[in-house]
Amino acid sequence: MVRIFFIEDNEGLREAATGYLKLDDHEVVEFGRLQGVLEALRVREPDLIILDVMLLLLIHPSLYMMLIASPGKARRPIRSLVRRSTPIATTTRSGP
């Protein structure tokens, strides 16, 4: 089972996306705000982080840097969602 942290402030989008992930038997930990993400990372590492990049960059850009620069976590997979009037685009970070 893949453990996923899903960070999205839009409740409807978060519920829809996490619902699909749970249908595939993924363990999904939802965050509607950035509060609690770093604490949760200290408890147990996810296999994947999916986040609303605008929420992160506009509200707390230093948290993004902490997520990608955590010691020993250079391979932590992070996928960023960008909402637009067109279909959702994704950006990918891989490696250091």
Buried (B, 14 or more C-beta within 10 A) or exposed (E): EEEBBBBBBBEEBBEEBBEEBEEEEBBBBBBBEBEEBEEEBEEEBBEBBBBBBEBBEEEBEEBBEBBBEEEEBEEBEBBBBEBEEEEEEEEEBEEE
